[in-house]
Amino acid sequence: MISFLLGAATSLLSGYIGMSVATSSNARVTFSAAKYTDDEVCYRKAFNVAYRGGMVMGFCLVSLALFVLLAIIWVYQGK
């Protein structure tokens, strides 16, 4: 039961982190796309900002899940 509740809390925290990173990343992509006048440069810069925002969100969520899983394993092993 504790693992289930901890997983639910981790999912809730992951959703909050994911949405906040996605929102700020989308705002930065919009600003980056509107900043440049050349279409090719505009698309390239906006894509790079979006890609990096997605990488940050992915790494953050995966590392959070792995940390919680490791903590659960340590607790069950008695370390």
Buried (B, 14 or more C-beta within 10 A) or exposed (E): EEEEEBBEEBBEBBEEBBEEBBEEBEEBBEEBBEEBEEEEEBEEBBEEBBEEBEEBBEEBBEEBBEEBBEEBEEEEEEE
